[in-house]
């Protein structure tokens, strides 16, 4: 059975008309990875307005790990709509907020009392996490890392790496932010072994307290345990352990940004669990709400309680509709069955990607941490020079043949694979075949 069913080119006539309306009505800076115009979606499938049926390998940039429109989540939203939509947590109290906070306090790593603040977006979660760390420590400085993506507000954009795509033209940025190298073992410098390079990155952590900032001025380290936009690069355990050690030594708050890497994507509910390191604060969003706009800051109770009354919160934070969706989503995401499925999906994809690395000269590296998978494209396997043009060419080709994709990587030379974990093995194989065919065609062109 073919799950991809194409009736027109993508976009078809109706899609083109809507794309023209989008161009006329919305800012040019609002980018889009594909020209797919959605009519409906379910599970791992998306139908466009021209009746084409596609496989979703982008998953809303990791927003729908549980798939499009799970019945239990749709029903929870409908039930909540029949009661009330929102009364604002700054004015009244409602149970969905409390229940979701209680659930997250239990599920997040750390054997200590925790509390949870609910927000609307990943950016808001990171912003509040940093604000709380600064208030708690009474210190101004934040240490972040190369390749990181933390959001698009002034503060979170200041923390974000990948300058030309996200930051160009928006400065000046927030002060007291210090950015350190993060280990990307695929790009180990010439003349160094991977172990030597990792040691160099670890040594830089302590060196920064001499060369860049006094540790007594540092409120927090913030890090993605697996770089998302930066190219699905998992932070080595030794690197994370050193950060934890420095935080403990100097009274610094460790913030884990789990917005893309969390929600069961890597085979653990939170990716940092792979390292055994326990953060003081976790920021989570995306698949937490199964497509509904909700995020959370979960942290040590003493940190979360540190501000004056009224110091945190927002009008829409913890919307009951989004909260009930997140409650049901977490029941799925935290189950052994789902986490085992994530491991299986990742192994299935990785076994296929590994063959591409051997077969195609344009494939420099493949990476998978659970079902968080990626292909990196290069002009030459030895020099590892990034090839962002071929990555875009392959993406457009694959989308035209029925799968939804998005790029990633510091150089935008990678294609990330974030299919819903509920996608069937047959659907995964079909989508991977489409992507491989596109890689094969691009690879042949480079030989000519």
Order of alpha helices (4+ residues) and beta strands (2+ residues): alpha-beta-beta-beta-alpha-alpha-alpha-beta-alpha-beta-alpha-alpha-beta-alpha-beta-alpha-beta-beta-beta-alpha-alpha-alpha-beta-beta-alpha-beta-beta-beta-alpha
